[in-house]
Amino acid sequence: MKILLASFILLMSTVLFAENTMTADVHPGQEKLTITLPSNPTTGYSWTVKKYDKSLFKLLSSRYLAPKTQLIGAGGNMLFVFKVIKATPQPETSVMEFLYARPWEPDKGTLKTVTIRFQKDTR
């Protein structure tokens, strides 16, 4: 039983580590960028934006989208909507950081890094 439990813990930590990064694309002419992160506020955890380039993006809104299921304690998604600021020249990439933590434990949270890739106009 201990071996099974240890294997499960190792598997889950590997999955959680692998999911701490993600990418999103901004296409030419795109005005808004939405970052969607899984969230379950019933646990006390919530997402906050820790870092982003304010010369490229402006945070317009953030809101929790509840799940469609009626199951008690089921998680939903946190949506962050950014305005894409037209920059000349645009970089190839930019990085945003989000922290999933309890307000009373800000140093014990999970940091999610989102790499934003600016796509070039191919016309």
C-alpha positions as CSV (number, residue, x, y, z in Angstrom):
1,M,0.0,0.0,0.0
2,K,2.8,2.4,0.8
3,I,4.4,1.7,-2.6
4,L,1.1,2.4,-4.3
5,L,0.7,5.7,-2.4
6,A,4.3,6.8,-3.1
7,S,3.8,6.0,-6.8
8,F,0.6,8.0,-6.9
9,I,2.2,11.0,-5.1
10,L,5.2,10.9,-7.5
11,L,2.9,10.8,-10.5
12,M,0.7,13.7,-9.3
13,S,3.8,15.9,-8.6
14,T,5.1,15.2,-12.1
15,V,1.8,16.1,-13.6
16,L,1.5,19.3,-11.6
17,F,5.1,20.3,-12.4
18,A,4.5,19.7,-16.1
19,E,1.4,21.9,-16.1
20,N,3.1,24.9,-14.5
21,T,3.9,26.4,-18.0
22,M,1.7,27.0,-21.0
23,T,1.7,29.1,-24.2
24,A,-0.8,31.4,-25.9
25,D,-0.6,33.0,-29.3
26,V,-1.5,36.6,-30.3
27,H,-2.3,37.0,-34.0
28,P,-1.9,40.2,-36.0
29,G,-4.9,42.4,-35.4
30,Q,-6.0,40.5,-32.3
31,E,-7.4,43.0,-29.7
32,K,-7.9,40.8,-26.7
33,L,-6.2,37.9,-25.1
34,T,-8.0,35.6,-22.6
35,I,-6.0,33.3,-20.3
36,T,-8.1,30.5,-18.8
37,L,-6.8,28.7,-15.7
38,P,-8.5,25.8,-13.8
39,S,-9.6,27.1,-10.4
40,N,-11.5,25.8,-7.3
41,P,-12.2,28.6,-4.8
42,T,-13.9,26.2,-2.4
43,T,-10.4,25.2,-1.4
44,G,-9.4,28.7,-0.5
45,Y,-7.1,29.0,-3.4
46,S,-7.4,31.7,-6.1
47,W,-5.3,33.0,-9.0
48,T,-3.7,36.4,-9.1
49,V,-1.6,38.0,-11.8
50,K,2.0,38.4,-10.6
51,K,3.8,39.8,-13.6
52,Y,3.1,40.9,-17.2
53,D,4.5,43.5,-19.6
54,K,2.2,46.6,-19.1
55,S,3.6,48.1,-22.3
56,L,2.1,45.1,-24.3
57,F,-1.1,44.3,-22.3
58,K,-3.7,45.9,-20.1
59,L,-5.7,43.8,-17.7
60,L,-9.4,44.4,-18.5
61,S,-11.1,41.9,-16.3
62,S,-10.8,38.7,-14.2
63,R,-13.7,36.5,-13.2
64,Y,-14.5,33.0,-12.0
65,L,-16.5,30.8,-14.3
66,A,-18.4,28.2,-12.3
67,P,-18.6,24.6,-13.6
68,K,-21.8,23.4,-15.3
69,T,-22.0,20.5,-13.0
70,Q,-24.0,20.5,-9.8
71,L,-21.4,18.6,-7.8
72,I,-20.5,20.3,-4.6
73,G,-16.9,21.4,-4.5
74,A,-16.3,21.0,-8.3
75,G,-13.8,23.3,-9.8
76,G,-14.3,25.8,-12.6
77,N,-12.1,28.3,-14.5
78,M,-10.6,31.7,-13.8
79,L,-10.6,33.9,-16.9
80,F,-8.2,36.8,-17.3
81,V,-8.9,39.2,-20.2
82,F,-6.2,41.4,-21.4
83,K,-6.3,44.2,-24.0
84,V,-3.4,43.7,-26.5
85,I,-1.6,47.1,-26.9
86,K,-0.2,47.7,-30.3
87,A,3.5,47.9,-29.9
88,T,6.1,48.8,-32.6
89,P,8.0,46.6,-32.9
90,Q,6.3,43.7,-31.2
91,P,8.6,41.2,-29.5
92,E,8.6,37.5,-30.5
93,T,7.5,36.5,-27.0
94,S,6.4,37.9,-23.6
95,V,5.9,36.2,-20.3
96,M,3.0,36.4,-17.8
97,E,3.1,34.9,-14.3
98,F,0.1,33.8,-12.3
99,L,0.0,32.6,-8.7
100,Y,-2.5,30.1,-7.4
101,A,-2.4,30.5,-3.6
102,R,-4.5,31.1,-0.5
103,P,-4.5,34.8,0.6
104,W,-3.1,33.8,4.0
105,E,-0.3,31.6,2.4
106,P,1.1,33.7,-0.5
107,D,4.5,32.0,-0.3
108,K,3.2,28.5,-0.6
109,G,1.3,28.8,-3.9
110,T,1.9,27.4,-7.4
111,L,3.4,29.7,-10.0
112,K,2.1,29.3,-13.6
113,T,4.2,30.8,-16.3
114,V,2.4,31.7,-19.6
115,T,4.6,32.4,-22.6
116,I,2.8,34.7,-25.1
117,R,4.0,34.2,-28.7
118,F,3.3,37.1,-31.1
119,Q,2.5,35.7,-34.5
120,K,3.8,37.6,-37.6
121,D,1.6,38.7,-40.5
122,T,2.5,36.3,-43.3
123,R,0.8,38.3,-46.1
